[in-house]
Amino acid sequence: PTLKMALRVLPVVLPVFANLLHLFACSTVKSKYGFFDQTLDHFDPQNNATYRQRFYFQTNYCTESPSRCPIFLYICGEYTCEGIPDDYIQVFAQKLHAVIVMPEHRYYGQSVPFEELTMDNLRFLSSKQAICDLASFRDYFQEMYNKEHGLSAGSENPWITFGVSYPGALSAWFRLKFPHLTRGSVSSSGVVHAILAYTQFDEQISRMGTVKPGQEQNGNRCSRRLPLMLKCCNCFN
């Protein structure tokens, strides 16, 4: 009952708190880490190549029977994962006696498949591959968890995915793609709708640098210089 109630409440409270806590989280909690032989290409059965994917896990809140503890799959995004953040996920895990696992996104941190990031090597960097990474890792960790705690083969804990921004999109897509692997998904500010040439973002930045008539004009000069700066940066492409 507690878990079901939490699943109803989390989508309401997280959009308010998750972004702020995630942005200002500058520390991580003490957690263990390991490496998993992850499939490089999930869509080519003839390709048997793998890479070493780093992951973190934290079990100190699981004070009940290991078979009853939920497992929170906290999705790491387009950055190096230094560990499990000391943010809202800790609060919910402590409340629900949950295990937290956090796999590092492919091509970031210590989970890079190739030494050289050529265009050919980068063809395996996609959200579709990343979602399948999560499914493979989920099954791997569940099996490892069962062996470590003496649970029968095939035992399943309730899994819930969490993510903010791009990881939030992965969390939502993972639930849609693999509904049988999760009990729920929390997607905070998930960018699930891709828009080509999304100029609205630049417009809000411009408005932030614009001031009202009669006030200091540094803001107006700043907004006028932004397009020039972007044009200059594009010269390096």
Residue frames as qw, qx, qy, qz and C-alpha x, y, z in Angstrom:
[[0.000, 0.883, 0.470, 0.000, 0.00, 0.00, 0.00],
 [0.314, -0.775, 0.094, 0.540, 2.83, 2.43, 0.82],
 [0.379, -0.144, 0.600, 0.690, 4.46, 1.83, -2.55],
 [0.196, 0.594, 0.689, 0.366, 1.18, 2.30, -4.42],
 [0.131, -0.922, -0.296, 0.213, 0.50, 5.55, -2.57],
 [0.381, -0.588, 0.296, 0.649, 4.00, 6.80, -3.33],
 [0.362, 0.162, 0.673, 0.624, 3.53, 6.13, -7.03],
 [0.074, 0.811, 0.549, 0.188, 0.44, 8.33, -6.99],
 [0.278, -0.907, -0.094, 0.301, 2.16, 11.15, -5.10],
 [0.593, -0.311, 0.341, 0.660, 5.58, 11.18, -6.80],
 [0.377, 0.443, 0.491, 0.648, 4.43, 12.55, -10.19],
 [0.124, -0.918, -0.329, -0.182, 2.80, 15.46, -8.36],
 [0.473, -0.843, 0.078, 0.245, 5.64, 16.49, -6.07],
 [0.736, -0.127, 0.327, 0.579, 8.63, 15.75, -8.27],
 [0.408, 0.663, 0.290, 0.557, 8.04, 18.40, -10.96],
 [0.233, -0.952, -0.037, -0.197, 8.20, 20.95, -8.14],
 [0.577, -0.744, 0.327, 0.083, 11.22, 19.67, -6.24],
 [0.912, 0.043, 0.273, 0.302, 13.22, 17.42, -8.53],
 [0.554, 0.694, 0.038, 0.458, 14.68, 20.06, -10.82],
 [0.172, -0.899, 0.240, -0.323, 15.74, 22.36, -8.01],
 [0.766, -0.522, 0.376, 0.002, 17.27, 19.59, -5.94],
 [0.888, 0.222, 0.242, 0.320, 18.97, 18.02, -8.93],
 [0.412, 0.808, -0.047, 0.418, 20.46, 21.29, -10.11],
 [0.200, -0.830, 0.355, -0.380, 21.81, 22.21, -6.70],
 [0.942, -0.304, 0.132, 0.047, 22.98, 18.72, -5.74],
 [0.305, 0.818, -0.479, 0.096, 26.73, 19.12, -5.54],
 [0.240, -0.474, 0.819, -0.216, 27.55, 16.02, -3.53],
 [0.736, 0.033, -0.604, -0.304, 27.10, 12.29, -3.76],
 [0.757, -0.494, 0.297, -0.308, 26.51, 9.69, -1.09],
 [0.194, -0.473, 0.857, 0.065, 28.80, 6.81, -0.32],
 [0.886, 0.250, 0.131, -0.368, 27.92, 4.01, -2.71],
 [0.645, -0.211, 0.668, 0.306, 29.47, 0.97, -4.30],
 [0.512, 0.653, -0.246, -0.500, 30.26, 0.72, -7.99],
 [0.689, -0.072, 0.692, 0.202, 30.98, -1.94, -10.57],
 [0.237, 0.446, -0.519, -0.690, 31.23, -2.58, -14.30],
 [0.729, 0.283, 0.569, -0.253, 28.91, -4.53, -16.55],
 [0.257, -0.114, 0.724, 0.630, 29.68, -5.98, -19.98],
 [0.452, 0.576, 0.330, -0.596, 27.05, -4.10, -21.95],
 [0.628, 0.413, 0.581, 0.312, 26.00, -4.91, -25.52],
 [0.202, -0.286, 0.229, 0.908, 27.34, -2.34, -27.98],
 [0.343, 0.067, -0.427, -0.834, 24.63, -2.70, -30.63],
 [0.448, 0.126, 0.746, -0.476, 21.25, -3.97, -29.45],
 [0.663, 0.527, 0.141, -0.513, 19.83, -3.98, -32.98],
 [0.569, 0.552, -0.579, -0.189, 22.39, -6.13, -34.79],
 [0.919, -0.303, 0.203, -0.149, 22.33, -9.77, -33.63],
 [0.877, 0.343, -0.128, 0.312, 25.49, -10.44, -35.63],
 [0.200, 0.697, -0.368, 0.582, 27.45, -7.87, -33.63],
 [0.787, -0.410, -0.436, 0.150, 28.75, -9.48, -30.44],
 [0.362, 0.381, -0.314, 0.791, 30.83, -6.48, -29.35],
 [0.492, -0.746, -0.441, 0.090, 30.46, -5.22, -25.79],
 [0.224, 0.603, -0.286, 0.710, 31.77, -2.34, -23.71],
 [0.417, -0.250, -0.686, 0.541, 32.31, -1.82, -19.99],
 [0.239, -0.689, -0.255, -0.635, 29.48, 0.18, -18.48],
 [0.194, 0.104, -0.648, 0.729, 30.01, 1.62, -15.03],
 [0.482, -0.600, -0.442, -0.461, 27.21, 1.63, -12.47],
 [0.033, -0.306, 0.605, -0.734, 26.67, 2.62, -8.87],
 [0.598, -0.429, -0.608, -0.299, 24.42, 0.99, -6.32],
 [0.122, -0.347, 0.515, -0.774, 23.29, 1.75, -2.78],
 [0.577, -0.272, -0.744, -0.199, 21.53, -0.76, -0.51],
 [0.176, 0.063, -0.658, 0.729, 21.68, 0.77, 2.97],
 [0.461, -0.068, 0.149, -0.872, 18.00, 1.73, 3.00],
 [0.738, -0.038, -0.562, -0.371, 16.84, -1.83, 2.28],
 [0.171, -0.349, 0.743, -0.546, 16.22, -2.84, 5.88],
 [0.821, 0.035, 0.263, -0.506, 13.31, -5.16, 5.14],
 [0.813, 0.047, 0.563, 0.138, 13.37, -8.54, 3.41],
 [0.191, -0.387, 0.529, 0.731, 15.59, -8.20, 0.29],
 [0.183, 0.319, 0.838, 0.402, 12.82, -9.63, -1.87],
 [0.014, 0.804, 0.583, -0.112, 10.41, -6.85, -0.84],
 [0.226, -0.629, 0.048, 0.742, 12.64, -3.80, -1.31],
 [0.570, 0.799, 0.187, -0.056, 11.85, -1.73, -4.39],
 [0.628, -0.145, 0.290, 0.707, 14.75, -0.95, -6.72],
 [0.215, 0.906, 0.104, -0.350, 15.01, 2.63, -7.99],
 [0.697, 0.226, 0.339, 0.590, 16.72, 2.85, -11.37],
 [0.058, -0.887, -0.047, 0.455, 18.07, 6.40, -11.28],
 [0.751, 0.506, 0.258, 0.336, 19.06, 7.20, -14.86],
 [0.389, -0.580, 0.193, 0.690, 22.29, 9.07, -15.50],
 [0.529, 0.808, 0.208, -0.153, 22.41, 11.40, -18.51],
 [0.689, 0.627, -0.028, 0.361, 24.85, 13.04, -20.88],
 [0.094, -0.843, 0.410, -0.335, 27.60, 13.59, -18.33],
 [0.440, 0.254, -0.803, 0.311, 30.11, 11.71, -16.18],
 [0.726, -0.570, -0.258, -0.286, 28.44, 9.96, -13.25],
 [0.160, 0.549, -0.631, 0.525, 30.46, 10.54, -10.10],
 [0.080, -0.092, -0.898, 0.423, 28.07, 8.59, -7.89],
 [0.179, -0.642, -0.724, -0.180, 24.49, 8.58, -6.67],
 [0.022, 0.519, -0.065, 0.852, 23.48, 12.19, -5.86],
 [0.170, -0.304, -0.714, 0.608, 22.47, 13.28, -2.41],
 [0.261, -0.070, -0.179, -0.946, 19.13, 14.64, -3.57],
 [0.680, -0.087, 0.106, -0.721, 15.44, 13.75, -3.58],
 [0.769, 0.125, -0.599, -0.185, 16.11, 10.13, -4.52],
 [0.283, 0.166, -0.787, 0.522, 17.65, 9.57, -1.09],
 [0.398, -0.078, 0.386, -0.828, 14.50, 10.84, 0.63],
 [0.814, 0.089, -0.170, -0.548, 12.19, 8.50, -1.27],
 [0.662, 0.226, -0.711, 0.073, 14.56, 5.54, -1.00],
 [0.061, 0.167, -0.742, 0.647, 14.78, 5.94, 2.76],
 [0.567, -0.006, 0.247, -0.786, 11.01, 6.27, 3.06],
 [0.881, 0.186, -0.131, -0.414, 10.30, 3.18, 0.93],
 [0.703, -0.411, 0.575, 0.079, 13.35, 1.09, 1.97],
 [0.794, 0.602, 0.036, -0.070, 14.54, 1.05, -1.62],
 [0.700, -0.197, 0.371, 0.578, 17.77, 0.04, -3.33],
 [0.306, 0.880, -0.063, -0.358, 19.20, 2.68, -5.69],
 [0.724, -0.004, 0.472, 0.503, 21.09, 1.78, -8.84],
 [0.227, 0.891, -0.037, -0.392, 22.56, 4.24, -11.33],
 [0.787, 0.150, 0.391, 0.453, 24.15, 3.12, -14.60],
 [0.126, -0.598, 0.231, 0.757, 26.36, 5.57, -16.47],
 [0.657, 0.672, 0.135, -0.313, 25.22, 6.58, -19.94],
 [0.831, 0.165, 0.322, 0.423, 27.14, 5.08, -22.84],
 [0.512, 0.591, 0.088, 0.617, 29.96, 7.27, -24.25],
 [0.180, -0.846, 0.139, -0.483, 30.32, 9.25, -21.01],
 [0.604, -0.667, 0.391, -0.194, 32.63, 9.00, -18.02],
 [0.248, -0.436, 0.860, 0.096, 34.22, 5.57, -17.83],
 [0.661, 0.306, 0.666, -0.158, 31.58, 3.94, -20.05],
 [0.357, 0.717, -0.308, -0.513, 33.13, 4.81, -23.40],
 [0.946, 0.177, 0.271, -0.029, 33.16, 1.98, -25.98],
 [0.761, 0.490, 0.036, 0.424, 36.00, 3.36, -28.11],
 [0.544, -0.408, -0.036, 0.732, 39.27, 5.18, -27.48],
 [0.096, -0.089, 0.316, 0.940, 38.67, 7.40, -30.51],
 [0.344, 0.577, 0.577, -0.465, 35.32, 9.11, -30.95],
 [0.057, -0.092, 0.605, 0.789, 35.21, 9.11, -34.74],
 [0.564, 0.112, -0.085, -0.814, 31.96, 9.61, -36.61],
 [0.647, 0.063, -0.715, -0.257, 31.88, 5.90, -37.37],
 [0.325, -0.057, -0.828, 0.454, 32.36, 4.99, -33.71],
 [0.204, 0.090, 0.382, -0.897, 29.70, 7.47, -32.61],
 [0.480, -0.094, -0.558, -0.670, 26.99, 5.73, -34.61],
 [0.502, -0.297, -0.807, 0.094, 26.13, 3.66, -31.52],
 [0.090, -0.190, -0.464, 0.861, 25.36, 6.76, -29.45],
 [0.331, -0.325, -0.456, -0.760, 21.58, 7.12, -29.46],
 [0.498, -0.240, 0.407, -0.728, 18.65, 7.23, -27.08],
 [0.901, 0.049, -0.233, -0.363, 17.35, 3.96, -28.55],
 [0.673, 0.240, -0.631, 0.302, 20.59, 2.18, -27.66],
 [0.028, -0.342, 0.566, -0.750, 20.56, 3.84, -24.23],
 [0.732, -0.190, 0.117, -0.644, 17.04, 2.56, -23.48],
 [0.926, 0.090, -0.358, -0.075, 18.09, -0.97, -24.37],
 [0.362, 0.393, -0.637, 0.556, 21.16, -0.50, -22.17],
 [0.410, -0.330, 0.417, -0.741, 18.82, 0.15, -19.27],
 [0.910, -0.045, -0.084, -0.403, 16.87, -3.05, -19.97],
 [0.792, 0.255, -0.511, 0.216, 20.02, -5.16, -20.15],
 [0.142, 0.388, -0.595, 0.690, 21.44, -3.60, -17.02],
 [0.631, -0.302, 0.198, -0.686, 18.16, -4.03, -15.18],
 [0.959, -0.011, -0.220, -0.177, 18.13, -7.78, -15.84],
 [0.618, 0.351, -0.544, 0.446, 21.83, -8.07, -14.98],
 [0.084, -0.411, 0.515, -0.747, 21.48, -6.29, -11.66],
 [0.792, -0.242, 0.065, -0.556, 18.34, -8.22, -10.70],
 [0.927, 0.096, -0.359, 0.054, 20.19, -11.49, -11.27],
 [0.417, 0.377, -0.541, 0.626, 23.21, -10.25, -9.32],
 [0.387, -0.406, 0.316, -0.765, 20.95, -9.05, -6.50],
 [0.910, -0.161, -0.131, -0.359, 19.19, -12.42, -6.32],
 [0.818, 0.173, -0.461, 0.296, 22.48, -14.32, -6.04],
 [0.189, 0.435, -0.477, 0.740, 23.89, -11.95, -3.44],
 [0.461, -0.281, 0.373, -0.755, 20.84, -12.25, -1.18],
 [0.152, -0.041, 0.982, -0.101, 20.15, -15.94, -1.75],
 [0.604, 0.348, 0.236, -0.677, 16.90, -15.38, -3.59],
 [0.713, 0.221, 0.658, 0.100, 15.55, -17.92, -6.03],
 [0.222, -0.077, 0.556, 0.797, 16.40, -17.51, -9.71],
 [0.054, -0.486, -0.662, -0.568, 13.76, -15.47, -11.44],
 [0.238, -0.682, -0.529, 0.446, 12.77, -13.49, -8.33],
 [0.230, 0.565, 0.274, 0.744, 11.67, -9.98, -9.25],
 [0.193, -0.450, -0.416, 0.767, 11.74, -6.86, -7.12],
 [0.263, 0.869, 0.417, -0.024, 9.47, -3.93, -8.01],
 [0.500, -0.031, 0.191, 0.844, 11.48, -1.54, -10.22],
 [0.138, 0.924, 0.319, -0.159, 10.78, 2.16, -10.67],
 [0.601, 0.273, 0.151, 0.736, 12.72, 4.40, -13.06],
 [0.160, -0.881, -0.192, 0.402, 13.63, 8.02, -12.28],
 [0.567, 0.177, 0.276, 0.756, 15.06, 10.72, -14.51],
 [0.006, -0.826, -0.193, 0.530, 15.30, 14.49, -14.93],
 [0.220, 0.712, -0.347, -0.569, 15.46, 16.29, -18.31],
 [0.534, 0.405, -0.663, -0.334, 16.99, 13.94, -20.91],
 [0.094, 0.076, -0.967, 0.226, 17.15, 11.07, -18.39],
 [0.449, 0.252, 0.509, -0.690, 13.52, 11.94, -17.66],
 [0.656, 0.412, -0.302, -0.556, 12.71, 11.24, -21.29],
 [0.367, 0.283, -0.886, -0.028, 14.60, 7.95, -21.08],
 [0.205, 0.029, 0.819, -0.535, 12.59, 7.08, -17.97],
 [0.617, 0.358, 0.227, -0.663, 9.29, 7.67, -19.78],
 [0.613, 0.454, -0.522, -0.381, 10.39, 5.88, -22.96],
 [0.125, 0.251, -0.946, 0.163, 11.70, 2.93, -20.96],
 [0.429, 0.161, 0.677, -0.576, 8.31, 2.49, -19.33],
 [0.681, 0.472, -0.025, -0.560, 6.62, 2.54, -22.75],
 [0.508, 0.497, -0.676, -0.194, 9.16, 0.22, -24.38],
 [0.439, 0.075, -0.872, 0.206, 9.51, -2.25, -21.50],
 [0.535, -0.485, 0.035, -0.691, 6.35, -2.04, -19.36],
 [0.918, -0.233, -0.313, -0.069, 6.95, -5.54, -18.02],
 [0.667, 0.152, -0.416, 0.599, 10.27, -4.50, -16.48],
 [0.070, 0.172, -0.351, 0.918, 8.95, -1.68, -14.26],
 [0.087, -0.586, -0.761, 0.264, 6.12, -0.94, -11.87],
 [0.069, 0.944, 0.281, -0.157, 6.28, 2.76, -12.65],
 [0.583, 0.275, 0.116, 0.755, 8.27, 5.61, -14.14],
 [0.165, -0.869, -0.220, 0.412, 8.97, 9.12, -12.88],
 [0.542, 0.377, 0.283, 0.696, 9.86, 11.57, -15.64],
 [0.183, -0.816, -0.236, 0.495, 10.60, 15.07, -14.36],
 [0.186, 0.810, -0.221, -0.511, 10.83, 17.69, -17.13],
 [0.660, 0.000, 0.686, 0.306, 11.26, 14.85, -19.60],
 [0.233, 0.565, -0.329, -0.720, 12.08, 16.18, -23.06],
 [0.584, 0.155, 0.797, 0.017, 9.98, 13.56, -24.84],
 [0.540, 0.760, 0.360, -0.029, 8.99, 15.74, -27.80],
 [0.525, -0.232, 0.322, 0.753, 11.91, 16.56, -30.09],
 [0.341, 0.888, 0.246, -0.187, 11.53, 19.78, -32.07],
 [0.681, 0.202, 0.234, 0.664, 13.83, 20.59, -34.96],
 [0.213, 0.405, 0.063, 0.887, 15.20, 24.16, -34.94],
 [0.396, -0.708, -0.570, 0.133, 13.71, 24.94, -31.53],
 [0.268, 0.498, -0.044, 0.824, 14.10, 28.73, -31.56],
 [0.486, -0.767, -0.239, -0.343, 11.93, 29.31, -28.49],
 [0.782, -0.420, -0.183, 0.423, 14.84, 28.43, -26.22],
 [0.469, 0.150, 0.050, 0.869, 16.98, 31.18, -27.75],
 [0.145, -0.667, -0.286, -0.672, 14.07, 33.60, -27.43],
 [0.642, -0.723, -0.254, -0.028, 13.76, 33.09, -23.69],
 [0.695, -0.228, -0.053, 0.679, 17.50, 33.65, -23.29],
 [0.237, 0.409, 0.207, 0.856, 17.12, 36.87, -25.24],
 [0.382, -0.754, -0.312, -0.434, 14.24, 38.03, -23.02],
 [0.736, -0.541, -0.230, 0.336, 16.37, 37.39, -19.93],
 [0.546, -0.129, 0.060, 0.826, 18.95, 39.84, -21.26],
 [0.053, 0.550, 0.360, 0.752, 16.44, 42.54, -22.20],
 [0.165, -0.359, -0.543, 0.741, 15.52, 45.37, -19.83],
 [0.155, 0.817, 0.550, -0.081, 12.65, 47.83, -19.83],
 [0.349, 0.683, 0.125, 0.629, 12.98, 51.22, -21.60],
 [0.228, -0.867, 0.109, -0.429, 14.67, 53.84, -19.46],
 [0.816, -0.533, 0.212, 0.066, 16.64, 51.31, -17.45],
 [0.317, -0.623, 0.622, 0.354, 20.28, 50.31, -17.78],
 [0.733, 0.536, -0.184, -0.376, 20.90, 49.24, -21.38],
 [0.119, -0.498, 0.856, 0.073, 23.56, 46.58, -20.71],
 [0.606, 0.144, 0.756, -0.202, 20.87, 43.95, -20.95],
 [0.652, 0.691, 0.134, -0.283, 19.79, 45.12, -24.41],
 [0.249, 0.749, -0.590, -0.167, 23.37, 45.14, -25.62],
 [0.381, -0.282, 0.877, -0.082, 23.80, 41.65, -24.23],
 [0.695, 0.367, 0.576, -0.226, 20.77, 40.30, -26.12],
 [0.555, 0.786, -0.134, -0.239, 22.02, 41.88, -29.36],
 [0.056, 0.683, -0.725, -0.072, 25.44, 40.34, -28.96],
 [0.697, -0.109, 0.685, -0.182, 24.15, 36.81, -28.37],
 [0.830, 0.514, 0.199, -0.088, 23.37, 36.12, -32.09],
 [0.362, 0.825, -0.432, 0.042, 26.81, 37.45, -33.03],
 [0.353, -0.535, 0.752, -0.157, 28.45, 35.18, -30.52],
 [0.801, 0.126, 0.564, -0.152, 26.52, 32.13, -31.77],
 [0.694, 0.715, -0.050, -0.068, 27.38, 33.01, -35.36],
 [0.092, 0.773, -0.622, 0.086, 31.05, 33.18, -34.39],
 [0.570, -0.295, 0.747, -0.173, 30.85, 29.78, -32.67],
 [0.845, 0.392, 0.320, -0.171, 29.27, 28.24, -35.75],
 [0.426, 0.800, -0.409, -0.106, 32.38, 29.20, -37.71],
 [0.225, -0.538, 0.808, -0.078, 34.28, 26.48, -35.88],
 [0.824, 0.132, 0.489, -0.253, 32.03, 23.69, -37.18]]
